[in-house]
Amino acid sequence: MAYAIWSGVGTALVAVAGYLFLDEPLGWVKVMSLALIVVGVLGLNLAGSH
């Protein structure tokens, strides 16, 4: 479970840092992909609590 959280958060933070500090474009595909990562990590946490 911890690996899923760290990998999801790490991926999202790298993408956001690229947008903020490296002037990388942040299109709708990247935004939706980041949202899917967040939803996936939340889903794994909720499924693990049952």
Backbone bond lengths (Angstrom), bond angles and torsions (degrees), N, CA, C in turn:
res aa  C-N    CA-C-N  psi(-1)  N-CA   C-N-CA  omega(-1)  CA-C   N-CA-C  phi
1 M - - - 1.444 - - 1.525 110.94 -
2 A 1.316 116.39 -43.70 1.466 119.95 -179.02 1.524 111.12 -63.20
3 Y 1.337 116.43 -36.01 1.458 119.34 179.09 1.520 110.87 -63.62
4 A 1.320 117.58 -40.63 1.473 120.98 178.93 1.521 110.66 -63.11
5 I 1.309 116.57 -41.31 1.468 119.82 -179.66 1.522 110.55 -66.83
6 W 1.335 117.19 -47.47 1.462 120.36 -178.81 1.522 111.86 -63.84
7 S 1.317 116.94 -41.48 1.460 118.63 -178.73 1.525 111.15 -69.94
8 G 1.321 117.40 -39.31 1.463 120.32 178.53 1.513 112.58 -66.75
9 V 1.315 116.37 -47.46 1.465 120.80 179.61 1.521 110.44 -65.91
10 G 1.317 116.91 -41.09 1.465 120.16 179.28 1.516 112.20 -62.52
11 T 1.314 116.53 -43.42 1.467 120.18 178.78 1.519 110.88 -63.28
12 A 1.311 116.79 -44.92 1.462 120.33 179.81 1.528 111.29 -64.14
13 L 1.322 117.46 -42.17 1.469 120.14 -179.60 1.518 112.24 -66.27
14 V 1.312 117.54 -37.32 1.469 120.23 177.78 1.527 110.10 -65.23
15 A 1.307 117.12 -40.53 1.469 119.90 178.55 1.526 111.35 -65.66
16 V 1.317 117.07 -42.39 1.467 120.64 178.83 1.527 110.76 -67.39
17 A 1.319 117.41 -40.36 1.470 120.20 177.75 1.521 110.83 -63.72
18 G 1.312 117.32 -38.80 1.461 120.38 176.11 1.516 111.87 -61.37
19 Y 1.321 116.35 -39.32 1.460 120.70 178.43 1.532 110.93 -68.91
20 L 1.318 116.77 -45.20 1.461 120.24 -174.92 1.525 113.63 -75.20
21 F 1.326 117.39 -41.02 1.459 120.13 -170.66 1.522 114.50 -106.97
22 L 1.329 117.66 -22.11 1.464 120.20 -175.98 1.524 113.38 -114.00
23 D 1.319 116.30 8.28 1.464 122.80 177.48 1.524 113.25 56.11
24 E 1.325 116.51 35.61 1.455 119.64 175.34 1.527 108.90 -77.77
25 P 1.320 116.73 144.22 1.470 118.36 178.94 1.533 110.40 -68.98
26 L 1.317 115.71 146.34 1.459 121.56 179.32 1.524 107.42 -125.03
27 G 1.320 115.46 84.98 1.456 121.05 -178.85 1.512 111.70 -83.04
28 W 1.318 114.62 -179.85 1.459 119.61 -176.80 1.524 112.07 -66.42
29 V 1.332 117.57 -28.69 1.463 119.82 179.42 1.531 109.78 -67.78
30 K 1.328 117.43 -42.13 1.465 120.28 177.91 1.523 111.10 -66.60
31 V 1.317 117.24 -41.29 1.461 120.52 179.87 1.524 110.02 -62.93
32 M 1.322 117.75 -44.96 1.462 120.97 179.09 1.525 111.00 -65.37
33 S 1.320 117.10 -37.89 1.462 120.44 178.67 1.525 111.31 -65.10
34 L 1.325 116.35 -41.77 1.466 119.71 176.73 1.526 110.78 -64.75
35 A 1.322 116.67 -38.41 1.464 120.07 177.41 1.525 110.42 -63.49
36 L 1.323 117.43 -39.59 1.462 120.45 178.12 1.527 111.64 -64.85
37 I 1.325 116.56 -36.35 1.466 120.07 176.91 1.526 109.48 -62.89
38 V 1.325 116.94 -46.81 1.464 121.00 -179.32 1.528 110.27 -63.03
39 V 1.321 117.35 -44.55 1.467 120.73 179.07 1.527 110.30 -63.85
40 G 1.318 117.54 -38.66 1.454 120.96 178.90 1.517 112.57 -64.48
41 V 1.325 116.64 -42.82 1.465 120.01 179.14 1.526 109.85 -66.96
42 L 1.323 117.11 -40.96 1.470 119.52 176.84 1.524 110.90 -62.82
43 G 1.325 116.30 -41.63 1.457 119.90 178.54 1.505 112.61 -62.58
44 L 1.333 116.87 -40.97 1.463 119.96 177.47 1.522 111.71 -63.93
45 N 1.320 116.66 -39.12 1.464 119.93 178.46 1.521 111.51 -67.09
46 L 1.314 117.02 -42.15 1.459 119.80 179.49 1.523 111.31 -67.96
47 A 1.307 117.36 -39.45 1.466 120.83 179.66 1.517 110.97 -68.97
48 G 1.308 117.50 -30.36 1.451 121.03 -179.76 1.520 113.20 -75.52
49 S 1.325 117.14 -18.11 1.460 119.67 -177.25 1.521 112.86 -84.34
50 H 1.321 118.74 -7.83 1.471 121.56 -178.81 1.496 111.35 -88.91
